[in-house]
């Protein structure tokens, strides 16, 4: 504690100095008050001795910084900077007129907005860039986890074109725990750094050595975060360069450098704290011995068996405020031990010592001597409903600020209601995703939520209700009662030293040495470098636990870091404790670690599962199983709609017009993109129906197969078709299939996930448009880590290679060559068509495709904005999220997703886009008129009959029969895998 004592007399109101005597003022002596015998006796009595009052103030280390003290006009003001606000405690002493010889002490608390508008704006700029660093650190972390997880099915041989590689498989599996912890640490450190920048570098000031003056830190922040970026921007602007991009990158790099400095200081202070705590307990040990002892203490706590005890303890009636250390002999309301702790505490377990008397294991809040106090004014429903169930808290149960019974009831009711609503919300999400459609699945999910979350949280809320219902303690004094609700942990079994060292050695070999050596020997240098760098720091931090070492000293307030003779004021001691508390609370043992660890672990598990389930090549999935027949009718048509503007690309007259065809339509590309999902005989039948003649367009199956074999891509997942037009040799359309297989979904996720995360970062950042010029460069920097991995199976790499080979004269035994080529596709296929079209002369016409704009510098080769402007177009349904990914390409066409009643409401469906073009533009005279599912599935109006006497329903039924006769009974309309494709 930093102490500030002031000895004050009744005439010295708050100043420190010599003690003065309190005398009766003349005015008081001359007051006209009727005299009584008692008054005369009191007047004749000897004068009361002078009163001296000593204020002894202590700054608790939870304040993070010692207060500043100002004395003026008899008032002592103590100033505390709390974030961007300022807390002022004003204290004064004066003679008490009601009590002769008494002293009246007045304390006044003020909260000031300690910043002006200019300072807020400046810190906001700092904070935005720091938040940008944190956002792209998260993008980098996700890339690392996905890359490492995807290598597991590849090394297992589950993915197409891969073979079993046992060393790499084992190395990838063993590397994931350290990588997950490392990436969680990276994101957490970034978020703490961003908050520290916003609050004025309070944490950084604590982490710096005491000899570094505060003015040096302020100049460091000014030069790094403001002066250098502004200077670079100005130079670039005067030089005629792209000042926005160069200045933004300079600002980002400067903030990134500041983050690295912050991380280095955190790491150094964590190690120093562990060694200092160990040295206090073992002063005779040397540095190497101290390090070993610190590691052993950490391992001992990690492997020990513990028992949790839950308490409701009343303290009042003069007993003082309740704390976790005053549990005494109070019986717990509940105890629990995990299965692992039960095994460790077995009497015959040879690896553990059983403790005769369980040893208290203090929580982080208890180590910092901070327990929240809940009164009727500090209570809130969201805090009662969403508070951590294991957190200690003190509840006022008597007095004017006691927790009200209705508040306790509301907290219990909100908790129970929230559990059921949360379970319902989760079930709705799973149902919408098709993961919990049966009654059994719904019941299982509900029971899991109830058992894992509902029962513990309800029990916790009930304990608060019990606390508020406890009768007041009739202690016969004026003090008010409080109830402490806490979970206390007790160590019941400790591991033996040889067991701890054995576990550490085994973990070092399995989780560090094996992966590191394998990555470098198996030609995986990027994986090896990232793993080696992150695992060294994470391994040290994991095995030097400051919390475990601090528990050996009880609480932080009892630790003496500084010799009292060298620290008379106590400020150095207070700073040392504040530094330790800051590290423990926000970095070393932050509760947010678990959130990020779970998130990255779930992400890795998802990737591994989908990768392992994608067996076979992409061509193996080109079947009609579960797909509805494509029924095109000639005798029914729609005319152009007059109630809306026609889409400008209904009929194509630009470089997307297919040579040799009298008319070309956007619907041509739409239909061809959808046929990428069909088998060859279905493709042939539908093309003949659409173009109203046989052989107008044909699929070049042999040429594609021959190229796959010649180029070594026969086992790759990506699937595509090449259509040629016999009437015009040398003209072709490359149709790329979209998401169909589990691996398609996985690569879809990996390709565009950085763009999605970037959009999230931009959404949460104010003034994010300032950094629009640098987002592609930042995505390139975060994608560097997975570039080698993606190169092994980039879908777009194969389609781009095929397009280039065709345009450069590739041919098969038929001798066909192509001089004019266009690419098309839907969904993932549309995204690939956009990339390939921008990278080659095979311009891309995509439907509902994710966009390559934001990540244009990350593709190989990179794509320029000029390429996107000149070579590609994307058809985007208005509410479709997929085609919004990655910043929409400059040339795009919005189409309606009409809200008519429909069997399936899915704006991402390419057949729905096809129906929208047919209906709005009108059925072309030289094409088939109507697709049956436009009416039956999407709810479009009934078309007009232009010939014959069949009803629409009869025509659709007959066309389905004709299609089955032509291609065989290959359809399964009753068990469609993905009906939305239709």
Residue pairs with C-beta under 8 A, 6 or more apart in sequence:
1 58
1 59
1 60
1 61
1 557
1 570
1 573
1 574
2 58
2 59
2 66
2 67
2 569
2 570
2 571
2 573
2 574
3 56
3 57
3 58
3 569
3 570
4 57
4 59
4 67
4 69
4 78
4 569
5 16
5 54
5 55
5 56
5 57
6 14
6 15
6 16
6 54
6 55
6 57
6 76
7 16
7 17
7 19
7 52
7 53
7 54
7 55
8 14
8 15
8 16
8 52
8 53
8 54
8 55
8 93
8 103
9 19
9 20
9 21
9 22
9 50
9 51
9 52
9 53
9 93
9 103
10 22
10 50
10 51
10 53
10 93
10 94
10 95
10 96
10 101
10 102
10 103
11 20
11 21
11 22
11 23
11 95
12 19
12 20
12 74
12 93
13 74
13 75
13 92
13 93
13 94
14 55
14 71
14 74
14 75
14 76
14 91
14 92
14 93
15 71
15 74
15 76
16 71
19 50
19 52
20 50
21 50
22 50
22 51
22 95
22 101
22 103
24 47
24 100
25 95
28 97
33 39
48 100
48 101
49 101
50 101
51 101
51 102
51 103
53 93
53 103
53 105
55 76
55 91
55 93
55 105
57 67
57 78
58 570
59 66
59 67
59 571
59 574
60 369
60 574
61 368
61 556
61 557
61 574
61 575
61 577
61 578
61 580
61 581
62 368
62 369
62 370
62 578
62 581
63 80
63 578
64 202
64 203
64 206
64 578
64 581
64 582
65 80
65 81
65 202
65 205
65 206
65 575
65 578
66 571
66 574
66 575
67 78
67 79
67 80
67 89
68 78
68 79
69 76
69 77
69 78
69 79
70 76
70 77
70 78
70 79
71 77
74 92
74 94
75 90
75 91
75 92
76 90
76 91
76 92
77 88
77 89
77 90
77 91
78 88
78 89
78 90
78 91
79 86
79 87
79 88
80 86
80 87
80 88
80 89
81 87
81 114
81 200
81 202
83 199
83 200
83 202
84 113
84 114
84 115
84 119
84 120
84 123
84 198
84 199
84 200
85 111
85 112
85 113
85 114
85 115
86 111
86 112
86 113
86 114
87 109
87 110
87 111
87 112
88 109
88 110
88 111
88 112
89 107
89 108
89 109
89 110
90 107
90 108
90 109
90 110
91 105
91 106
91 107
91 108
92 105
92 106
93 103
93 104
93 105
93 106
94 103
94 104
94 106
95 102
95 103
95 104
96 102
96 103
96 104
115 123
122 226
123 197
123 198
123 199
123 200
124 198
124 766
125 226
126 197
126 198
126 221
126 225
126 226
126 255
127 194
127 197
127 198
128 765
128 766
128 767
128 768
128 770
129 225
129 251
129 252
129 255
130 190
130 193
130 194
130 197
130 198
130 255
130 258
130 259
131 194
131 761
131 764
131 765
132 252
132 255
132 761
132 765
132 771
132 778
133 190
133 193
133 194
133 252
133 255
133 256
133 259
134 187
134 190
134 191
134 193
134 194
135 757
135 758
135 760
135 761
135 764
135 765
136 758
136 761
136 778
136 781
136 782
137 186
137 187
137 190
138 187
138 190
138 757
138 761
139 754
139 757
139 758
139 761
139 779
139 782
140 186
140 782
140 785
141 183
141 184
141 186
141 187
141 600
142 183
142 600
142 603
142 753
142 754
142 757
143 754
143 782
143 783
143 785
143 786
144 179
144 183
144 530
144 785
144 786
145 176
145 179
145 180
145 183
145 600
145 603
145 604
145 607
146 603
146 604
146 607
146 749
146 750
146 753
146 786
147 527
147 785
147 786
147 789
148 172
148 175
148 176
148 179
148 527
148 604
149 172
149 176
149 603
149 604
149 605
149 607
149 608
149 611
150 607
150 611
150 746
150 750
150 789
151 168
151 172
151 524
151 527
151 789
152 169
152 172
152 173
152 608
152 611
152 612
153 159
153 162
153 608
153 611
153 612
153 614
154 162
154 611
154 792
155 162
155 164
155 165
155 166
155 168
155 169
155 172
156 162
156 164
156 169
156 612
157 163
157 164
157 165
158 611
158 612
158 613
158 614
158 615
159 611
159 614
159 717
159 743
159 793
160 614
160 615
160 616
160 617
160 618
160 715
160 716
160 717
160 743
161 617
161 715
161 716
161 793
165 522
167 518
167 521
167 522
168 518
168 522
168 524
170 514
170 518
171 514
171 515
171 518
171 519
171 522
172 515
174 510
174 511
174 514
174 515
175 511
175 515
175 519
175 527
175 531
175 535
176 604
177 511
178 511
178 512
178 515
178 531
178 534
178 535
178 538
178 539
179 530
179 531
179 534
179 535
180 597
180 600
180 601
180 604
181 538
181 542
181 597
182 534
182 535
182 537
182 538
183 534
183 596
183 600
184 593
184 596
184 597
184 599
184 600
185 537
185 538
185 541
185 593
186 534
187 596
188 587
188 590
188 592
188 593
188 596
189 259
189 262
189 263
189 266
189 587
190 259
191 592
192 203
192 586
192 587
192 590
193 258
193 259
193 262
193 263
196 202
196 203
196 204
196 262
197 225
197 255
197 258
201 217
201 221
203 262
203 582
203 586
204 217
204 262
204 265
205 214
205 217
206 575
206 578
206 579
206 582
207 262
207 265
207 266
207 269
207 579
207 582
208 217
208 265
210 572
210 575
221 258
224 254
224 255
224 257
224 258
225 251
225 254
225 255
225 258
228 250
228 254
229 247
229 250
229 251
229 254
230 247
232 246
232 247
232 250
233 243
233 246
233 247
233 250
234 243
236 242
236 243
236 246
236 247
237 243
237 247
242 773
244 773
245 773
245 774
245 777
248 770
248 771
248 773
248 774
249 774
249 777
252 771
252 774
252 778
266 583
266 587
267 537
267 540
267 541
269 579
269 583
270 541
270 544
270 546
270 583
270 587
270 588
271 540
271 544
273 546
273 579
273 580
273 583
274 294
274 298
274 544
274 545
274 546
274 549
275 287
275 290
275 291
275 294
276 561
277 294
277 546
277 549
277 550
277 552
277 553
277 559
278 285
278 290
278 293
278 294
278 297
278 549
279 285
279 290
280 553
280 559
280 560
280 561
281 549
281 552
281 553
282 289
282 290
282 293
285 293
294 544
294 549
295 504
295 543
295 544
296 497
296 500
296 501
297 545
297 548
297 549
297 552
298 543
298 544
298 545
298 548
298 549
299 495
299 500
299 501
299 503
299 504
299 543
300 494
300 495
300 497
300 500
300 548
301 361
301 491
301 545
301 547
301 548
301 551
302 545
302 548
303 344
303 495
303 499
303 500
303 503
304 344
304 352
304 491
304 493
304 494
304 495
305 337
305 340
305 341
305 342
305 343
305 344
305 345
305 352
305 491
305 492
305 493
305 494
306 337
306 338
306 341
306 361
306 489
306 490
306 491
306 492
307 335
307 336
307 337
307 341
307 358
307 489
307 490
307 492
308 335
308 336
308 337
308 487
308 488
308 489
308 490
309 332
309 334
309 335
309 487
309 488
309 489
309 490
310 332
310 333
310 334
310 335
310 463
310 486
310 487
310 488
311 327
311 330
311 332
311 333
311 484
311 485
311 486
311 487
311 488
312 333
312 463
312 466
312 467
312 470
312 483
312 484
312 485
313 322
313 326
313 327
313 328
313 330
313 483
313 484
313 486
314 322
314 397
314 470
314 473
314 481
314 482
314 483
314 484
315 321
315 322
315 326
315 481
315 482
315 483
315 484
316 398
316 472
316 473
316 475
316 479
316 480
316 481
316 482
317 473
317 474
317 475
317 476
317 477
317 479
317 481
318 475
318 477
318 479
319 326
319 475
319 479
320 326
321 394
321 482
322 394
322 482
322 483
322 484
323 366
323 369
323 371
323 484
324 362
324 363
324 366
324 371
324 392
324 484
324 486
324 488
325 366
325 555
326 484
327 486
327 488
332 488
333 463
334 459
337 345
337 492
341 492
341 493
343 349
344 351
344 352
344 493
344 495
345 352
345 354
345 492
345 493
346 352
347 354
349 493
351 495
351 496
351 499
352 493
352 494
352 495
352 496
352 499
353 493
353 494
353 495
353 496
354 492
354 493
355 491
355 492
355 493
355 494
358 490
358 491
358 492
359 490
359 491
360 488
360 489
360 490
360 491
361 489
361 490
361 491
361 551
362 489
362 551
362 554
362 555
363 392
363 487
363 489
364 547
364 584
364 585
364 589
365 371
365 391
365 392
366 392
366 555
367 547
367 550
367 551
367 555
367 556
367 584
368 555
368 556
368 581
368 584
368 585
369 555
369 556
369 557
371 392
371 393
371 394
371 484
371 486
372 391
372 392
372 393
372 394
373 393
373 394
373 395
373 396
373 482
374 393
374 394
374 395
374 396
374 403
375 396
375 401
375 402
375 403
376 396
376 401
376 402
376 403
376 404
376 407
377 401
379 403
379 407
379 411
381 410
381 411
381 414
384 407
384 410
384 411
384 414
384 415
384 461
384 464
385 411
385 414
385 415
385 418
385 461
386 418
387 393
388 591
389 456
389 457
389 459
389 460
390 460
390 487
392 484
392 485
392 486
392 487
393 484
393 485
393 486
394 482
394 483
394 484
394 485
395 403
395 464
395 467
395 468
395 482
395 483
395 484
395 485
396 402
396 403
396 480
396 481
396 482
397 403
397 467
397 468
397 470
397 472
397 481
397 482
397 483
398 472
398 473
398 480
398 481
399 480
399 481
402 468
402 480
402 481
403 467
403 468
404 468
405 468
405 469
407 468
408 464
408 465
408 467
408 468
408 469
409 465
411 461
411 464
411 465
412 458
412 461
412 462
412 464
412 465
415 457
415 458
415 460
415 461
416 454
416 458
416 461
419 449
419 450
419 453
419 454
419 457
419 458
420 454
422 449
422 453
423 445
423 446
423 449
423 450
423 454
426 445
426 449
427 436
427 442
427 445
427 446
430 436
430 441
430 445
431 437
431 442
435 441
436 442
436 445
463 485
464 485
467 483
467 485
470 481
470 483
472 481
473 481
495 503
504 543
508 539
511 535
512 535
512 539
515 531
515 535
516 528
516 531
516 532
516 535
518 524
519 525
519 527
519 528
519 531
519 532
520 528
524 788
526 784
526 785
526 787
526 788
526 789
530 785
541 588
545 588
546 580
546 583
546 584
546 588
546 589
547 584
547 588
547 589
550 556
550 559
550 580
550 584
553 559
556 577
556 580
556 581
556 584
557 577
559 577
559 580
560 573
561 572
561 573
561 576
561 577
561 580
562 572
562 573
562 576
564 573
566 572
567 573
607 746
607 749
610 742
610 743
610 745
610 746
611 742
611 743
611 746
613 742
614 717
614 741
614 742
614 743
614 744
614 746
616 741
617 714
617 715
617 716
617 717
618 716
618 717
618 718
618 719
618 737
618 740
618 741
618 743
618 744
619 719
621 719
621 740
621 741
622 677
622 678
622 679
622 719
622 737
623 679
623 970
624 678
624 679
624 682
624 970
624 971
624 972
625 970
625 972
625 977
626 972
626 975
626 976
626 977
626 978
627 677
627 678
627 971
627 972
627 976
627 977
627 978
627 981
627 982
628 933
628 971
628 973
628 976
628 979
628 982
629 959
629 960
629 963
629 964
629 971
629 973
630 674
630 678
630 682
630 686
630 931
630 963
630 982
631 931
631 932
631 933
631 956
631 959
631 960
631 963
632 686
632 689
632 690
632 928
632 929
632 930
632 931
632 932
632 959
633 928
633 929
633 930
633 931
633 932
633 943
633 952
633 955
633 956
633 959
634 689
634 692
634 928
634 929
634 947
635 929
635 945
635 946
635 947
635 948
635 950
635 955
636 929
636 930
636 943
636 944
636 945
636 946
636 952
636 955
637 922
637 923
637 929
637 930
637 943
637 944
637 946
638 918
638 919
638 922
638 923
638 929
638 930
638 941
638 943
638 944
639 922
639 923
639 944
640 646
640 920
640 921
640 922
641 919
641 920
641 922
644 896
644 920
646 920
646 921
647 666
647 893
647 895
647 917
647 920
647 921
648 893
649 656
649 666
649 873
649 893
650 665
650 666
650 917
650 920
650 921
650 922
651 663
651 664
651 665
651 921
651 924
652 658
652 664
652 665
652 666
652 668
653 664
655 843
656 664
656 669
656 822
656 843
656 845
656 873
657 664
658 664
658 668
658 725
658 728
658 731
658 733
658 822
659 725
659 728
659 731
659 820
660 725
660 727
660 728
660 731
661 668
661 725
661 728
662 926
663 924
663 926
665 917
665 921
665 924
665 927
666 845
666 875
666 893
666 917
666 921
667 914
667 917
667 918
667 921
667 924
667 927
668 690
668 927
669 733
669 822
669 824
669 845
669 847
670 824
670 826
670 847
670 875
670 910
670 913
670 914
670 917
671 686
671 690
671 914
672 697
672 723
672 733
672 735
672 824
673 735
673 736
673 824
673 825
673 826
673 829
673 830
673 833
673 846
673 847
673 910
674 826
674 910
674 911
674 914
674 981
675 682
675 683
675 686
675 687
675 721
675 735
676 719
676 720
676 721
676 735
676 736
676 737
676 738
676 825
676 826
676 829
677 737
677 738
677 740
677 981
678 686
679 967
679 970
680 699
680 701
681 966
681 967
681 968
682 963
682 967
682 970
683 699
683 721
684 698
684 699
685 963
685 966
685 967
687 696
687 697
687 698
687 699
687 723
688 694
688 695
688 696
689 928
690 927
690 928
691 697
691 926
691 927
692 926
692 927
692 928
695 726
696 725
696 726
696 727
697 723
697 724
697 725
697 733
698 723
698 724
698 725
698 726
699 721
699 722
699 723
700 721
700 722
700 723
700 724
700 732
700 816
701 721
702 812
702 813
702 814
703 722
703 811
703 812
703 814
703 816
704 720
704 721
704 722
704 802
705 714
706 812
706 813
707 713
707 802
707 805
707 810
707 812
708 714
708 716
711 798
711 801
711 802
711 805
713 798
713 801
716 793
716 795
716 798
717 741
717 743
717 744
717 747
717 793
717 795
718 736
718 737
718 795
718 798
718 799
718 832
719 736
719 737
719 740
720 734
720 735
720 736
720 737
720 799
720 802
720 825
720 829
721 734
721 735
721 737
722 732
722 733
722 734
722 735
722 806
723 732
723 733
723 735
724 731
724 732
724 816
724 818
725 731
725 732
729 816
730 817
730 818
730 819
730 820
731 818
731 819
731 820
731 821
732 806
732 818
732 820
732 821
732 822
733 821
733 822
733 823
733 824
734 799
734 802
734 803
734 806
734 821
734 822
734 823
734 824
734 833
734 836
734 842
735 823
735 824
735 825
735 829
736 799
736 823
736 824
736 825
736 829
736 830
736 832
736 833
736 836
737 825
737 828
737 829
738 744
738 825
738 826
738 827
738 828
738 829
738 830
738 910
739 745
739 748
739 827
739 828
740 978
744 828
747 793
747 795
747 828
748 828
748 850
750 786
750 790
751 795
751 828
751 831
751 850
752 831
752 850
752 855
752 885
752 886
754 779
754 782
754 783
754 855
754 858
755 779
755 850
755 851
755 854
755 855
755 885
755 886
755 887
756 885
758 775
758 778
758 779
758 854
759 854
759 885
761 768
762 768
762 775
775 854
776 854
776 855
776 856
776 857
776 858
777 857
779 854
779 855
779 857
779 858
780 855
780 857
780 858
783 790
783 855
783 858
787 858
787 860
791 797
791 860
794 860
795 828
795 832
796 832
796 835
796 836
796 839
796 859
797 860
799 823
799 832
799 833
799 835
799 836
800 835
800 836
800 839
800 840
803 821
803 823
803 836
803 840
803 842
804 840
806 817
806 818
806 821
806 842
807 818
807 819
807 821
807 840
807 841
807 842
809 817
810 817
811 817
821 840
821 841
821 842
822 837
822 842
822 843
822 844
822 845
823 832
823 833
823 836
823 837
823 842
823 843
823 844
823 845
824 830
824 833
824 844
824 845
824 846
824 847
825 831
825 832
825 833
825 846
825 847
825 849
826 846
826 847
826 848
826 849
826 910
826 913
827 847
827 848
827 849
827 850
827 882
827 908
827 910
828 849
828 850
829 846
829 849
830 846
830 847
830 848
830 849
830 850
830 874
830 883
831 846
831 849
831 850
831 851
831 852
832 849
833 844
833 845
833 846
833 849
833 872
834 844
834 846
834 849
834 851
834 852
834 868
834 872
834 874
834 889
835 844
835 852
835 859
835 863
836 842
836 844
837 843
837 844
837 845
837 846
837 871
837 872
838 844
838 852
838 856
838 863
838 867
838 868
838 871
838 872
839 859
839 861
839 863
839 867
841 871
843 871
843 872
844 871
844 872
844 873
845 872
845 873
845 875
846 872
846 873
846 874
846 875
847 874
847 875
847 910
847 913
848 875
848 876
848 877
848 880
848 882
848 883
848 908
848 909
848 910
848 913
849 874
849 882
849 883
850 882
850 883
850 885
850 886
851 874
851 883
851 884
851 885
851 886
851 887
851 888
851 889
852 859
852 863
852 868
852 886
852 889
853 865
853 868
853 886
853 887
853 888
853 889
853 890
854 886
854 887
855 886
856 862
856 863
856 864
856 865
856 868
857 863
865 890
868 889
868 890
868 891
869 890
869 891
872 889
872 891
873 889
873 891
873 892
873 893
874 883
874 888
874 889
874 891
874 892
874 893
875 883
875 892
875 893
875 895
875 913
876 883
876 884
876 888
876 892
876 893
876 894
876 895
877 883
877 894
877 895
877 896
877 897
877 907
877 908
877 912
877 913
877 916
878 894
878 895
878 896
878 897
878 907
879 897
879 907
880 897
880 907
880 908
881 908
882 908
883 908
895 913
895 916
895 917
895 920
896 916
896 920
897 907
897 912
897 916
898 916
898 938
898 939
898 940
899 905
900 938
900 939
900 940
901 939
902 937
902 938
902 939
903 936
903 937
903 938
903 939
904 937
904 938
904 979
904 980
906 912
906 980
908 980
909 980
909 981
909 982
910 981
911 931
911 933
911 934
911 937
911 938
911 981
911 982
912 938
914 931
914 934
915 931
915 933
915 934
915 938
915 940
918 929
918 930
918 931
918 934
919 934
919 940
919 941
923 929
923 930
923 943
929 943
929 946
930 943
932 952
932 955
932 956
932 959
932 960
933 982
934 940
935 941
935 942
935 943
935 952
936 956
937 979
937 982
942 952
943 952
945 952
948 955
950 958
964 971
976 982
